[in-house]
Amino acid sequence: SYKTCFEEDGTVTQSGWRNKDKGTYVVSDDGKNVIATFNDNYLDSAGGWVQLENYEYSVIYGINTVENCLYASYSQEFEEALYSNAEDGQLNKLR
């Protein structure tokens, strides 16, 4: 599983099985989406953590106020790169 943390200063981190990704986010003007851009990304390999140079991806998190959760939709760049096994889906609030 993956953990995504949004900080008040506009930064976001996502970590999971073999990835540690950092970036920034903004809330859309209509308040229905959070748009995150991850541009400081690391992959765990046999030799340890390796920074993925010149690799950036985005995620649009749809805000569901009824269920108090987000729905993540990853960019095509993310899906084609195959650096992670994270996938589109619901994020439940833990804190």
N, C-alpha and C positions, 0 to 999 in steps of 0.2 A: 504494500500500500504506500501511498504518497501523502505527505503532509505539506499543505500550503499555508503560509502565514503572511497576512497583510499587516504592515505596520502603519502607524499614523503618519509617519514622515513620507509616505508614498513609495516605500520599498516593499518588495515581495520576495519571499524565498519559497522554493519547492524542493523537497528532499524525499528520497525514496531508496529503493533497493540498490541502485547503482548510480544515482544522480544527485548532484547538489547544484541547484540553479538559483541565480539571483537576478533581480531586475527591478523595474519600476512599474507602477500602475496608476491609472486615472479612472475615475467614475464618469460614465457618460453624462452628458448634459441632462438627459431625461431620467437619470438615476436608475435605469433598468439593467445596466451592464457595468462590469469592471473590466477594463482592457489592460492586460499585463504584457509587458515586453521583457523577455529574459535574454540578457546579453552577457552574463558572466556565468558560464556553464562548465561543470566538471563531470567527468565520467570515471567511475571506479574501474580500473583495469588491473591486470596481473601485477603491474609494477607500482600500483598506488593510484592516487587521484591525478587525472590528466585534464588540463584545461582545454576545452574545445575552442580553438582559435577561429575567429571570424564566423562563429555560429550564433545565430539569433533566431528566436521564435516568439510567437505571440499566442496568447490564450484569451478568449473572450469568455468571461464568466457571467452568465445570465443570473440575475438576482430574482429569487423566488421568495417573496415576502410572506406568502401563505404558509409554506413549509419551512421557512427560515433556513434556506440553504442556497447554494450556488450550483449552476450547471456549467461545467467546463467544456469548451469547444476549442480544441487545439488547431493551430494553423497547419496548412499543407506542408510547410517547411519542416515542421516538427515531425509530422507523420512520415515524410519521405526520408528523413535523416536516419531513422532507426537507432538513435542513441538511447532510447528509453522505452520502457514498456508501459508508461502512463498512457491513459486513453481518455477520450471524451466520457464524461459521466458526472454524477452528482457528488458534491462535496458537502458533507454534514458539518455543522458548527460544533466544535468541541469546547470552545471557551467563550 
